[in-house]
Amino acid sequence: MNVKEAASLIALAVTALPNLQEKELAPTAKFWAMVMPDIDFAVGQAAIIRIMREKKFSTLPLPAEIIEIARELKK
């Protein structure tokens, strides 16, 4: 995943997180791209959707959560 794709995933998640909608998340996108370069965008998007369907706290998913679900989805 590149920075642009990571930013798209963050934007998707943030639509459900009003507390983050006014935050500058460009550094987060850069970090996600560094930590998850091997995650395909489509799989990452599916992982974000699954995480957000199950998430009970208003926080952005951690890369480890995305990676775990992405691995499950690829099986």
Residue pairs with C-beta under 8 A, 6 or more apart in sequence:
1 9
1 32
1 33
1 36
1 37
1 39
1 40
1 41
1 44
2 33
2 37
3 29
3 30
3 33
4 29
5 33
5 41
5 44
6 28
6 29
6 30
6 32
6 33
6 36
7 25
7 26
7 29
8 41
8 45
9 32
9 41
9 44
9 45
9 48
9 66
10 25
10 28
10 29
10 32
10 60
12 45
12 48
12 49
12 52
13 48
13 51
13 52
13 60
13 61
14 20
14 21
14 25
14 60
15 21
16 52
16 55
17 58
17 59
17 60
18 58
19 58
20 60
28 60
31 63
32 63
32 66
35 63
36 44
36 63
36 66
36 67
39 47
39 66
39 67
39 70
40 70
43 70
43 73
43 74
44 66
44 70
46 69
46 70
46 73
47 65
47 66
47 69
47 70
47 73
48 61
48 66
50 69
50 73
51 61
51 65
51 66
51 69
52 61
55 61
